[in-house]
Amino acid sequence: MLGLSALDIVLLILILAISGFIFGVIGFGYGLFGVFALWIMDAQKVIPTLLIMSICNQFLSLAKLRKNQIPIREWWPYGPASFIVGGILGVPIGLYLLIHLNPFAFDELIGFMLFIYSLWMIFKKKLSTWPANNLKLNIFIGFIGGIVGGLIAVPGLMVVVWAMHAGITKERQRAIVQPFVLTMQIITVVEYTLSGKGISNDLLLLNLISMPIVLASTLFGVWVFQRIQENIFRKLVLILLFLSGVSLIFKGSQIFL
């Protein structure tokens, strides 16, 4: 299947399952650990796989945490909608930069910035606060998130950074971040499909084989999320941001390729 050995398939499913667990706990960043799949498959197969898995995980965790979701009638102006509007405006810019400039340089640049930011935040005793209900700021954060998403396919990073400084609960953070990320990913899938790049039958079969294990690991991660305290959740987010920076630096240096 896809020229992969049985060991390759087992390792790939393990990477996807661990990504699912991390996503279940934190609520973003499925592809940041999933990038290790580049050890096993080329990017043309890894990218659609991560998109499919991440979107399925988004729907599953949103359904599991539906009691914590913001009602759609309250999405505007201070819910996910303001970030989504900004993100829709930012994605085309990110895609333009991706096409015309060296994407690996942006991976390294954003990865280095995340690396420094997360280290600084880990040792900082008091957070600076940003307004949680500022429409212009929220749209701007979504706009930057859209650009980053178009560039490196991780749109949720900026919204997560905003959420940490806005002083909102872990439940509200997920209620804003996940709809934003899901919308950006659906836009990416549509654009990927319209570009004429299809998904082979073997790749689809591999995704179907992996899906039950990945979704089970995501449910376990959501179970952990529901039971951890706010301070522990914040530390886990910072750790993931730190690892995200390292992951993007490695990806940008093409170590995996």
C-alpha positions in Angstrom: 0.0 0.0 0.0 1.5 3.3 -1.2 4.9 1.5 -1.3 4.9 1.3 2.5 6.1 -1.7 4.6 4.0 -3.1 7.4 6.3 -1.4 9.9 5.9 2.0 8.1 2.1 1.7 8.3 2.3 0.9 12.1 4.6 3.8 12.7 2.4 6.1 10.7 -0.8 5.1 12.5 1.1 5.6 15.8 2.1 9.2 14.8 -1.5 10.0 13.8 -2.8 8.5 17.0 -0.4 10.5 19.2 -1.4 13.6 17.3 -5.0 12.8 18.0 -4.4 12.5 21.7 -2.5 15.8 21.8 -5.2 17.5 19.9 -7.9 16.0 22.2 -6.1 17.5 25.2 -5.1 20.9 23.9 -7.7 21.5 21.1 -5.3 22.5 18.3 -2.0 21.5 16.7 -2.9 18.2 15.1 -0.4 18.7 12.3 2.4 19.9 14.5 3.2 16.4 15.7 1.8 14.8 12.6 4.6 16.5 10.6 6.7 13.5 11.8 4.8 11.5 9.2 7.2 13.1 6.7 9.7 10.5 7.8 7.5 7.9 6.2 5.6 9.5 3.3 6.2 12.4 1.0 4.4 15.7 1.6 1.9 15.2 -1.2 0.4 12.3 0.8 1.0 13.6 4.3 -0.8 17.0 3.8 -4.1 15.5 2.7 -3.9 12.8 5.4 -3.3 15.4 8.2 -6.2 17.5 6.8 -8.6 14.6 6.7 -7.6 13.4 10.2 -7.7 16.9 11.7 -11.1 17.8 10.3 -12.6 14.5 11.6 -11.0 15.1 15.0 -12.5 18.6 15.0 -16.0 17.4 14.5 -15.6 14.6 17.0 -14.3 16.8 19.8 -16.8 19.6 19.0 -19.6 17.0 19.4 -18.1 15.6 22.6 -17.7 19.1 24.1 -20.9 20.6 22.7 -22.1 21.7 26.1 -19.1 24.1 26.2 -19.7 25.5 22.7 -20.7 29.1 22.1 -24.2 29.2 20.5 -24.0 30.3 16.9 -26.2 33.3 17.5 -23.4 34.5 19.9 -20.6 33.9 17.4 -20.6 37.6 16.5 -19.0 39.9 17.6 -16.9 38.3 20.3 -17.1 34.6 19.5 -15.4 32.6 16.7 -17.0 34.7 13.8 -14.8 37.7 14.2 -11.7 35.5 14.0 -13.1 33.6 11.0 -13.8 36.8 9.1 -10.2 37.9 9.6 -8.9 34.4 8.8 -10.8 34.3 5.5 -9.2 37.6 4.5 -5.7 36.4 5.5 -5.6 32.9 3.9 -5.2 34.2 0.3 -2.2 36.3 1.4 -0.6 33.3 3.1 -1.2 31.1 0.0 0.3 33.8 -2.3 3.4 33.9 -0.1 3.5 30.1 -0.1 3.4 30.0 -3.9 5.9 32.8 -4.6 8.3 32.6 -1.7 10.3 29.9 0.0 7.8 28.2 2.4 10.6 26.5 4.4 12.0 29.9 5.3 8.7 30.9 6.8 8.5 27.5 8.7 11.9 28.4 10.3 11.0 32.0 11.0 7.6 31.2 12.6 9.1 28.2 14.4 11.9 30.4 15.9 9.4 33.0 17.0 7.3 30.4 18.7 10.3 28.8 20.3 11.4 32.2 21.9 7.9 33.2 22.8 7.1 29.9 24.6 10.4 29.9 26.5 9.7 33.5 27.6 6.2 32.7 28.7 7.2 29.6 30.6 9.5 31.6 32.8 7.3 34.7 33.0 5.4 34.9 36.3 2.7 37.3 35.2 0.9 37.4 31.9 0.3 40.7 30.1 -3.4 41.0 29.4 -5.1 41.6 26.1 -8.8 42.6 25.8 -11.0 39.6 25.1 -13.9 41.7 23.7 -12.2 44.0 21.1 -13.7 43.4 17.7 -10.9 45.0 15.7 -8.2 43.1 17.6 -10.1 39.8 17.2 -10.4 40.3 13.4 -6.7 41.2 13.2 -5.7 38.1 15.2 -7.8 36.0 12.8 -6.2 37.8 9.9 -2.7 36.9 11.0 -3.9 33.4 11.8 -5.2 33.1 8.2 -1.9 34.2 6.8 0.0 31.7 9.0 -2.5 29.0 8.1 -2.0 29.7 4.4 1.8 29.6 4.8 2.3 26.6 7.2 -1.2 25.1 7.6 -1.4 25.8 11.3 -4.0 28.7 11.6 -4.8 28.2 15.3 -1.4 29.3 16.6 -2.1 33.1 16.8 -5.6 32.6 18.2 -4.2 30.3 20.9 -1.6 33.0 21.8 -4.4 35.6 22.0 -6.5 33.3 24.2 -3.6 32.9 26.7 -3.3 36.7 27.1 -7.1 37.3 27.1 -7.5 35.4 30.4 -10.4 33.2 29.2 -11.1 29.7 30.5 -9.8 26.6 28.7 -13.4 25.7 27.7 -14.0 29.1 26.0 -10.6 29.0 24.4 -11.5 25.7 22.7 -15.0 27.1 21.8 -13.3 29.9 19.8 -10.2 28.1 18.5 -11.8 25.0 17.2 -14.5 26.5 15.0 -11.9 28.9 13.6 -9.4 26.2 12.8 -12.1 23.9 11.3 -13.3 26.7 9.0 -9.8 27.4 7.8 -9.1 23.7 7.2 -12.3 23.3 5.2 -11.3 26.3 3.1 -7.9 24.7 2.5 -9.5 21.3 1.5 -11.8 23.1 -1.0 -8.9 25.0 -2.5 -6.8 21.7 -2.5 -9.6 19.9 -4.4 -10.1 22.8 -6.8 -6.4 22.7 -7.6 -7.0 19.3 -9.2 -5.0 17.3 -6.7 -7.0 14.2 -5.8 -6.6 11.6 -3.1 -5.6 8.1 -4.4 -7.6 5.0 -3.4 -4.7 3.6 -1.5 -4.3 6.8 0.5 -8.1 6.9 1.2 -7.9 3.2 2.4 -5.0 4.0 4.7 -7.0 6.9 6.2 -10.0 4.6 6.8 -7.8 2.0 8.5 -6.2 4.7 10.7 -9.4 6.5 11.5 -10.8 4.3 14.4 -7.5 4.3 16.3 -7.0 8.1 15.8 -10.5 9.0 16.9 -10.2 6.7 19.9 -7.0 8.5 20.9 -8.7 11.8 20.4 -11.6 10.8 22.7 -9.1 9.8 25.4 -7.4 13.2 25.0 -10.8 15.0 25.4 -11.4 12.9 28.5 -8.1 14.2 29.9 -9.0 17.8 28.9 -12.2 17.7 30.9 -10.3 16.7 34.0 -7.2 18.9 34.1 -7.0 22.1 36.0 -6.6 25.5 34.3 -3.0 26.0 35.4 -2.0 22.6 34.1 -3.8 23.3 30.8 -1.9 26.5 30.4 1.4 24.8 31.0 0.5 22.1 28.4 -0.4 24.7 25.9 3.0 26.4 26.4 4.8 23.1 26.1 3.0 22.4 22.8 3.8 25.9 21.5 7.5 25.2 22.4 7.4 21.8 20.6 5.5 23.5 17.7 8.4 25.9 17.3 10.9 23.1 17.3 8.8 21.1 14.9 8.6 24.0 12.5 12.3 24.8 12.7 13.0 21.1 11.8 10.5 21.2 9.0 11.9 24.4 7.6 15.4 23.0 7.6 14.0 20.1 5.6 15.5 17.5 8.1 12.5 15.3 7.4 12.6 15.5 3.6 
